[in-house]
């Protein structure tokens, strides 16, 4: 009994020592990140890249790297029942996913003109529906999520957006958002959403892959392919559009000029460079993954916490790396000869080898960001309406929040052809 009592008494002390040690580790990392000294900053950038590329744990085989990533993404596997490279420790599942993802991304019959027209048609339909209902504003995050999902479903599975009820798009995007947040807040209690699975099953999506004989895909199979595209895309598109066309007015003329040849230029490496700089800058300010989490080895090496993270947002926004205007939207950073060696090292929107995102290989990710942002900019730009930010922040020139639950009060409003603004602004703050 005395031994048991002694162990119980030691437990608070051990916990205290653990959190003190963890705080010391975090403080040391932040000090290196905040150091203006070139060598200290280079060391910090190298540390972040080593976490992203699993090199922090030494020379690991593929199976070990998959395990370190899958452990941290277990909540997503539970919440969405997905089994892909992000959630598996199986070599066969990993290779099968990469093969299918590469086939989808590198498909030769993709038409960027068609995807652009599809996005434009969706935005036009949103406005027409609002007019019929007598509304003069649209919930921006909801509309953008639905547009992105509709385009991705067509691009990946050939689903005609006109065949999908908008209510289903809202259900799917809302449930994905809710499931993501639930699994993050309570990772051990994550369970799948029957509402989400039912909405996806109702689309009756068949396999697009050669030899699959158009077999109907299960919701889990669809989500396994859909999540790495849609989920990593919609916030980048929304925030890049807002920043380049509304929130930073000085950025708008340059963005419009660089995107002048979209969508015709996309897919032509000699013509698309300027348009892709728009996407690159969006991915710098708003990377799809703000952090990349990795589990540590078991047993854990000395001075290594059980979970480590590469801070992609800090890499992309650090003032000692990107300058005093690091938060400004400036695609000219990517002009030829402008970027420094340290900036090139710090810019990793698609992670690093050996687990670099397949969307980086043929500029697919950048093209998709560009085509959707430009469709939004031309359809809902400052000439056609204005963005109103709610209590979530972003108004009055404030930095835009990037949390998925911080954008729901944003609205795009217009007179929709001279009918006048009827929205009650109340305490809402207009974009600066």
C-alpha positions in Angstrom: 0.0 0.0 0.0 2.9 2.4 0.8 4.5 1.6 -2.5 1.2 2.3 -4.3 0.7 5.5 -2.4 4.2 6.6 -3.2 3.6 5.9 -6.9 0.4 8.0 -6.8 2.2 10.8 -5.1 4.9 10.7 -7.8 2.5 10.9 -10.7 1.7 14.7 -10.4 5.5 15.3 -10.1 6.2 13.3 -13.2 3.5 15.0 -15.2 4.8 18.4 -14.0 8.3 17.5 -15.1 7.1 16.2 -18.5 5.2 19.5 -19.3 8.2 21.6 -18.1 10.4 19.6 -20.4 7.9 20.0 -23.3 7.7 23.7 -22.7 11.5 23.9 -22.8 11.5 22.1 -26.1 8.8 24.3 -27.6 10.5 27.5 -26.3 13.8 26.4 -27.8 12.2 25.8 -31.2 10.5 29.2 -31.1 13.7 30.9 -30.1 15.4 29.4 -33.1 12.5 30.4 -35.3 12.6 34.0 -34.0 16.3 34.3 -34.3 17.4 36.9 -36.8 20.8 35.2 -37.0 21.2 33.5 -40.4 22.7 30.3 -39.1 20.0 29.9 -36.4 17.2 30.5 -38.9 18.7 28.0 -41.4 18.9 25.4 -38.6 15.2 26.0 -37.8 14.1 25.7 -41.4 16.1 22.5 -41.7 14.4 21.2 -38.5 11.0 21.8 -40.0 11.9 20.1 -43.3 13.3 17.2 -41.4 10.0 16.7 -39.6 8.0 17.0 -42.8 10.3 14.5 -44.5 10.6 12.1 -41.5 14.3 12.6 -41.3 14.0 13.7 -37.7 13.7 10.0 -36.8 16.8 8.9 -38.8 16.9 6.6 -41.8 13.5 5.0 -41.9 12.0 2.5 -44.4 8.7 3.3 -46.1 6.7 1.1 -43.7 8.0 3.0 -40.7 7.3 6.4 -42.3 3.7 5.3 -43.1 3.2 4.2 -39.5 4.5 7.6 -38.0 2.0 9.4 -40.2 -0.9 7.0 -39.9 -0.7 7.1 -36.1 -1.3 10.9 -36.1 -4.0 10.7 -38.7 -5.9 7.9 -36.9 -8.7 10.4 -36.0 -9.4 10.9 -39.8 -9.6 7.2 -40.4 -12.1 6.9 -37.6 -14.2 10.0 -38.6 -14.3 9.2 -42.4 -13.5 5.5 -42.6 -10.9 6.4 -45.2 -8.0 4.1 -46.1 -5.4 5.9 -48.1 -1.7 7.0 -47.9 -2.5 9.5 -45.2 -4.1 7.0 -42.8 -2.6 3.6 -43.6 0.4 1.6 -42.4 -0.1 -0.9 -45.3 2.4 -0.8 -48.2 -0.2 -2.2 -50.6 -2.9 0.4 -49.7 -0.3 3.1 -50.0 0.9 2.0 -53.4 -2.7 1.5 -54.7 -3.7 5.0 -53.6 -0.7 6.6 -55.2 -1.4 4.8 -58.4 -5.0 5.9 -58.5 -4.2 9.5 -57.4 -1.5 9.8 -60.0 -3.9 8.5 -62.7 -6.5 11.1 -61.7 -4.0 14.0 -61.6 -2.2 13.2 -64.8 -5.3 12.4 -67.0 -4.7 13.7 -70.5 -8.2 14.6 -71.4 -8.6 17.3 -68.7 -9.9 20.6 -70.0 -9.1 23.7 -67.9 -11.5 25.7 -70.0 -14.3 23.3 -69.1 -13.5 23.4 -65.4 -13.4 27.2 -65.5 -16.8 27.3 -67.3 -18.2 24.9 -64.7 -17.1 27.1 -61.8 -18.5 30.2 -63.5 -21.8 28.5 -64.2 -22.0 27.4 -60.5 -21.4 31.0 -59.3 -24.0 32.3 -61.7 -26.5 29.8 -60.5 -25.9 30.9 -56.9 -26.7 34.5 -57.8 -29.8 33.6 -59.8 -31.1 31.5 -57.0 -30.5 34.3 -54.5 -32.4 36.8 -56.8 -35.3 34.4 -57.0 -35.5 34.2 -53.2 -35.2 38.0 -52.8 -31.8 37.7 -51.2 -29.0 40.1 -51.7 -26.1 38.3 -50.1 -24.6 34.8 -50.1 -22.8 32.9 -47.4 -19.3 32.9 -48.9 -17.7 29.9 -47.3 -20.7 27.7 -48.0 -20.9 28.8 -51.7 -17.1 28.3 -52.2 -17.1 24.9 -50.6 -20.0 23.7 -52.7 -18.4 25.1 -55.9 -15.0 23.4 -55.2 -16.7 20.1 -54.4 -18.8 20.2 -57.5 -15.7 20.8 -59.7 -13.7 18.1 -58.0 -16.5 15.6 -58.3 -16.6 16.3 -62.0 -12.9 16.3 -62.5 -12.3 13.1 -60.5 -15.4 11.0 -61.1 -17.2 12.6 -64.1 -20.2 13.7 -62.0 -22.2 16.4 -63.8 -22.7 19.3 -61.3 -26.1 19.9 -62.7 -27.2 16.4 -61.5 -26.3 17.1 -57.9 -28.9 18.9 -55.8 -27.4 21.9 -54.0 -28.8 20.6 -50.7 -26.6 17.5 -51.1 -23.5 19.6 -51.8 -24.3 21.6 -48.6 -24.8 18.4 -46.6 -21.6 16.8 -47.8 -19.4 19.9 -47.3 -20.9 20.7 -43.9 -20.6 17.2 -42.6 -16.9 17.0 -43.8 -16.3 20.2 -41.9 -18.1 19.1 -38.8 -16.4 15.7 -38.8 -13.0 17.2 -39.2 -13.6 19.6 -36.2 -15.1 16.9 -34.1 -12.2 14.5 -34.7 -9.7 17.2 -33.8 -11.5 18.2 -30.6 -12.2 14.6 -29.5 -9.8 12.3 -31.5 -10.5 9.2 -29.4 -14.3 9.5 -29.8 -14.3 10.0 -33.6 -17.0 8.1 -35.4 -18.3 8.2 -39.0 -21.3 10.3 -40.0 -24.3 8.4 -41.4 -25.6 11.6 -42.8 -22.4 12.2 -44.8 -22.3 8.6 -46.0 -25.9 8.6 -47.1 -25.5 11.9 -49.1 -22.4 10.5 -50.9 -24.0 7.2 -51.6 -27.0 9.0 -53.2 -24.7 10.3 -55.9 -24.1 6.7 -57.1 -20.5 7.4 -58.2 -18.8 4.7 -60.2 -15.1 4.0 -60.5 -13.3 6.0 -63.2 -10.2 3.8 -63.3 -9.3 1.5 -66.2 -10.5 -2.1 -65.8 -12.9 -1.2 -63.0 -16.0 -1.7 -65.2 -17.7 1.3 -63.6 -18.2 -0.5 -60.3 -20.2 1.7 -57.8 -17.8 3.1 -55.2 -18.6 3.0 -51.5 -18.7 6.3 -49.5 -15.4 5.3 -47.8 -13.7 4.7 -51.2 -15.0 8.1 -52.6 -13.9 10.0 -49.5 -10.5 8.3 -49.6 -9.9 9.9 -53.0 -11.9 13.0 -52.5 -10.5 14.3 -49.2 -6.9 14.8 -50.3 -8.3 17.0 -53.1 -11.4 18.8 -51.9 -10.3 19.2 -48.3 -6.9 20.6 -49.2 -8.3 22.9 -51.8 -11.4 24.9 -50.6 -9.8 27.0 -47.9 -6.8 27.9 -50.2 -9.2 29.0 -52.9 -11.5 31.0 -50.6 -8.7 32.8 -48.8 -6.6 33.5 -51.9 -9.7 34.9 -53.7 -10.6 37.1 -50.7 -7.0 38.4 -50.3 -6.2 39.0 -53.9 -9.6 40.6 -54.9 -11.1 42.1 -51.8 -9.1 42.2 -48.6 -5.8 43.7 -49.9 -7.0 46.2 -52.6 -3.5 46.9 -53.7 -3.1 43.3 -54.8 -6.1 43.3 -57.1 -4.7 45.0 -60.2 -1.6 42.8 -60.2 -3.6 39.6 -59.7 -6.0 40.5 -62.5 -3.1 41.2 -64.9 -1.3 38.0 -64.1 -4.4 35.9 -64.5 -5.5 37.6 -67.7 -5.0 34.5 -69.9 -6.7 32.1 -67.5 -8.0 29.5 -68.4 -6.6 29.3 -71.9 -3.0 29.4 -70.7 -3.3 26.6 -68.1 -1.5 23.4 -69.2 1.0 25.3 -71.3 4.2 25.8 -69.3 5.3 28.7 -71.5 2.1 30.6 -71.0 0.8 29.8 -67.5 3.8 31.0 -65.4 2.2 34.3 -64.4 -1.1 32.8 -63.5 0.6 30.1 -61.4 2.4 32.7 -59.4 -1.1 33.8 -58.1 -1.6 30.2 -56.9 1.9 30.0 -55.5 1.4 33.1 -53.4 -1.9 31.8 -52.2 -0.4 28.5 -51.1 2.4 30.5 -49.4 0.0 32.5 -47.3 -2.6 29.8 -46.8 -0.9 26.3 -47.1 -3.4 23.4 -47.3 -1.8 22.0 -44.1 -0.7 24.5 -41.6 1.1 21.8 -39.7 2.4 18.3 -40.6 2.2 16.0 -37.6 4.4 13.0 -37.1 4.5 10.4 -34.3 7.9 9.7 -32.9 9.5 6.4 -32.9 8.7 3.8 -30.2 10.9 3.7 -28.2 11.3 7.5 -28.5 14.8 8.8 -28.9 16.1 11.2 -26.2 14.8 14.8 -26.3 12.1 13.9 -28.7 8.4 14.5 -27.8 5.9 11.8 -28.6 4.4 14.0 -31.4 6.3 16.4 -33.6 5.0 18.9 -36.1 6.4 20.9 -39.0 5.1 24.4 -38.8 4.4 25.1 -42.5 2.6 28.4 -41.8 5.6 29.8 -39.9 7.9 28.7 -42.7 5.8 30.5 -45.2 5.2 33.7 -43.2 8.4 34.3 -41.3 9.4 38.0 -41.5 13.1 37.2 -41.4 12.6 34.9 -44.4 10.0 36.7 -46.4 10.6 40.3 -45.3 8.6 42.9 -43.4 5.7 42.4 -45.9 5.5 38.7 -45.4 1.7 38.9 -44.9 1.1 40.9 -48.1 -0.2 39.1 -51.1 2.6 39.7 -53.6 3.0 37.1 -56.5 6.1 39.0 -57.6 8.0 37.1 -54.9 8.0 34.2 -57.4 9.4 36.2 -60.3 12.6 34.9 -61.8 15.6 35.7 -59.8 13.7 37.2 -56.8 13.5 34.3 -54.4 16.5 33.7 -52.0 17.9 30.2 -51.3 16.3 30.3 -47.8 12.9 31.2 -49.2 13.1 28.3 -51.6 14.0 26.0 -48.7 11.1 27.4 -46.6 8.4 27.1 -49.3 7.0 23.6 -49.0 3.2 23.8 -49.7 3.2 20.2 -51.0 5.6 18.9 -48.2 9.0 17.4 -49.2 10.3 14.1 -50.5 10.0 11.2 -50.0 6.3 11.9 -49.3 5.6 15.0 -51.5 2.0 15.4 -52.5 1.3 14.0 -56.0 -0.4 17.3 -56.9 2.9 19.0 -57.0 4.4 16.9 -59.8 2.6 18.3 -62.8 1.5 21.6 -61.3 -2.1 20.2 -61.0 -2.6 21.7 -57.6 -1.4 25.2 -58.6 -3.6 25.1 -61.8 -6.7 24.0 -59.9 -6.2 26.9 -57.4 -5.6 29.4 -60.2 -8.7 28.3 -62.2 -11.1 28.5 -59.3 -9.7 31.7 -57.8 -9.9 33.5 -61.1 -13.4 32.2 -61.7 -14.4 33.7 -58.3 -12.4 36.9 -58.9 -14.2 37.5 -62.2 -17.6 36.5 -61.0 -17.6 37.9 -57.5 -14.8 40.5 -57.7 -15.0 44.1 -56.3 -16.6 45.3 -59.5 -19.6 43.1 -58.9 -20.0 43.1 -55.1 -18.3 43.4 -51.8 -17.4 41.1 -49.0 -18.6 41.7 -45.4 -16.8 40.0 -42.5 -18.6 39.1 -39.4 -17.3 38.7 -35.9 -14.8 36.0 -37.0 -12.3 38.7 -38.0 -10.9 40.0 -41.2 -12.7 43.3 -41.4 -11.0 46.7 -41.2 -7.8 45.4 -42.7 -7.3 42.8 -40.0 -5.4 39.6 -40.9 -7.7 37.0 -42.3 -8.4 34.1 -39.9 -7.7 30.7 -41.4 -9.6 28.3 -39.1 -12.3 26.3 -40.8 -14.8 27.4 -38.2 -13.9 31.1 -38.4 -15.4 31.9 -41.9 -19.0 31.1 -41.5 -20.1 34.7 -41.0 -18.5 36.0 -44.1 -20.9 37.1 -46.9 -20.6 38.3 -50.4 -23.2 40.9 -51.2 -24.3 42.7 -54.3 -27.1 44.7 -55.7 -27.5 41.9 -58.3 -28.2 44.2 -61.1 -29.3 47.4 -59.5 -31.9 46.2 -57.0 -30.2 47.9 -54.1 -28.6 46.5 -50.9 -31.2 45.3 -48.4 -28.9 43.5 -46.0 -28.8 44.9 -42.5 -25.1 45.4 -41.8 -25.5 46.0 -38.1 -22.1 45.7 -36.5 -20.5 43.9 -39.5 -17.3 45.4 -40.7 -16.6 46.1 -44.3 -13.5 44.8 -45.9 -10.6 47.2 -45.9 
